[in-house]
């Protein structure tokens, strides 16, 4: 079992070094720490809590169409597909 854990750690290190994963982590960090995005999230929650449905819908649309969020979603999808391929390979063995 130790060999499996060692190989898993090695795989994780290799994945973390790939440009796709590096970019994903960078964009995710930027999204989580972007003041504009943070404020928009607060406004979305506030509008929902205050039952301002039209404002909530508009704010959510702004968030979902923000370039940083769109970039994150694209990278998330790419990383997910990459990981699914690895799972498929592992499941074949």
N, C-alpha and C positions, 0 to 999 in steps of 0.2 A: 504494500500500500504506500510505503514511503516513496517508491519510485514514481507512482502515479501523481502524488503530491508534488514531487520535484518537477515532473514534466508539466504539470499544470502551472506551477510558478514560472517555469521557463517560457511557456506559451504566453502567459500574461505579460511578462517582460518584453517579449517579442512584439506582442500586439501594442503595448504602450509606446513602443518605439516607432510604430508605423505613422507616416504623415497623416493618414486619415484619422487615426485615433488622437494624435496630438492636436490636430485642428478641431476635432470634435470637443475635446476638453477645453481648448482655448475659447471657442465660441460659447460653450455652455457656461463657462466662468463669466464671460462678458455679459451674457444674457442675465445671469443671476445677480450680477453686481452693477448693472447699468441703471443709473438714477432715473432715467426716463421710463424704463420698463418697470422699475419698482413703484414709481408714482402711478403709472397706468394700472398696475395690479391693485393698488390701494383704491383707486377710483372705481375699478370694476367691482371690487368687493363692497365698497360703500354704496354704489348704485344698486347692487343686488339686495343688500341689507335694508336699504330704504325703499325698496320695491319700485325703483325708477327703471322700469323695464326697457323703455326706449333708450335711455342713457346707457344702461347696461349692455344692450345689444350693440350700440354704436362704439362703446369703449372696447368691447370684446372684439369687434371687427377691426378696430385700430391695432389692437394687440396682435391678433392673428395675421395681420397684413404687414406688420413691422418687419423691415428687412432683416434685422438681427434674429427675430423669431423664425422667419422663413428659412434663413440660412441654417439655424439650429435644427429645424425639422428635417431639412434635406440631409444634413450630416447624420442625424439620428437614424434616419431610414437607411442610409448607406452602411453605417456601423451595424445596425440590426441585421441587414442582409449578409454582411460579412460574417457575423457571428453565427447566423443560421447555417451558412455553408460549413463552418467548422463543426457545428453540432451534427450536421448530416454526415460529414466525414467520420466523426467519432462513432456515430451510431452504426455505421457500416462494419466496423471492426468487431 
